[in-house]
Amino acid sequence: MKTYWKLVIPITLIVLVATVLGACVPAPPPAVEPPVEEVAPPAEVPTWWAEAAAPYKGVTIRGISESTPPSKYVLEVLVAPFEKETGINVEFEVTSWDEMYTKAIRDMEAATGIYDFVYIEQDIIYAYLAQNFLVDLTAFSEANPNLLYPELEMDDFTAFIDNFKDAEGHVYGLPFEAFLKVYLYRTDLFEDPEIKAAFKEQYGWDLRPATTFEEYRQIADFFTLWGKEQGVELWGSTVQAGSHPAAFYEMFETIFPSFGVYNWGINMENWKATTANGGALDSDRAKEALRYWVEMLEVAPPEARASTWDEVAASFAGGRAAQGWVYGENAAWIATDETRSAVVGKVGVALPPLYEGVLDDAKARRGYIGYYDGGAMGIPHSSKNQEAAWLFIQWISRKEIQGDFAAKTARIVRTSTFDDPLVKEMDPKVGGYYTLFKEHGDLFKGAPPFPFHAPIREVILPYILKAIAGEMTPEAALDEAAKAVDAELVKLGYGQ
């Protein structure tokens, strides 16, 4: 025990003394961190767009287009980023087809400068060029090289851009949208074993998309009768025969060329439409084509007599036709949009039925098999903000946004877009429409290069409508139409 206390007491004293002394010794000062040098974030490098647009910051440009998915895509997706990047304000009016033309033409005629960019449909560009309504974009970009987007890649546009060039090859519009008018058919009907067996028993050949007009009519007859027997609302074909220019366009841009009647039956060497003067509008082939088309109303839904392109698309989407001639702009939503279409997953796409020799004509570029439709964005000569407008129409034409644009709108204007992953993913869902477009687009053609497009259309249209209504035979209608066209062309200064 004594030994224990002898050991414990000294240790306790040592600890106590150390504690007291430690409390009296000041703690070493904390280590001083070196001051942090504030480094400014790297200056943001202006984009090409911001630099090019700097002189026009705060400017407001105005444009007009038809109320279609592409225009809505621009309005809803592309305008805001452009405004943010450039500081240029954009007012983009999307309206009806008729109002778009009326407003744009009146503005350009009066040179009021309301619009800085306008939609130019392929079929009216030649009238605009004849009136000097548009800015020569080739010359404009050469005069303003600082405003030409380095990655615009003009060579990447499809051959559709040729429709917006003058005789010297100068461009007056950047392609905005393009599509083909194709043959749609119901795969669920065409591939049904019982239907196929019944069809073959009746006609002696395997049911498939028609390649001739005789086959097309047999298919139309079969499904119209089948619909009646099944008690379903189904007819054999669509027909775009409303009292509207749409009726003229289906006949002259789809049916006539597939029968081998090109350029509206007008001889472009002497500007005559009558066969007596070298034209073809009143030819036997043209009369056969018009009669065929009018008689297709017998196997078309009742609404066909009041249908424009929109109603035709709605008829097919509603499952009311087994096959039809439908603008490709509608193919995507008909095949994929369950909120609007009853035939999602049931749509096939093929080349239209053709008269013998027409395919060979198209391959030799002596003719074409159907309509290649679409338009471009151009700048009116009267625009007060041409530089800012040029930046904007380049912005919406950029290569890098085309895949998403095509996937959402079914329009393609650049060759590279066909290989975009989004387009390749969509292709099987829309019956191979994009593949057909890529492989056979060169067989289709836009409207003829007529500066007199609208006036001659209006001369012919009443006769087509009379044939539809049964007020004239198709043959008599074209006889009178051809004579009226010859007379009107003389008035317009052609074919003297």
ABEGO torsion letter per residue (X at the ends): XAAAAAAAAAAAAAAAAAAAAAAABBBBBBBBBBBBBBBBBBBBBBBAAAAAAAAABGBBBBBBBBBBAAAAAAAAAAAAAAAAAAGBBBBBBBBBAAAAAAAAAAAAAAGAGABABBBBBAAAAAAAAAAGABBBAAAAAAABAAABBAAAGAAABBAAAAAABBAAGBBABBBABBBBBBBBBBAAAAABAAAAAAAAAAAGBBBBBBABAAAAAAAAAAAAAAAAAAGBBBBABBBBABBBAAAAAAAAAAAAAAAGBBGGGBBAAAGBABAAAGBAAABAAAAAAAAAAAAAAAABBAAAAABBAAAAAAAAAAGABABEBBBAAAAAAAAABAAABAABGABBBBBBBBBBGAAAAAAAGABBAEBBBEBBBBBBAABABAAAAAAAAAAAABAAAAAAAAAAAGBBABAAAAABAAAAAAAAAAGGAAAAAAAAAAABBBBBBBAAAAAAAAAAAAAAAAAAAGABBAAAAAAAAAAAAAAAAAAAGBGX
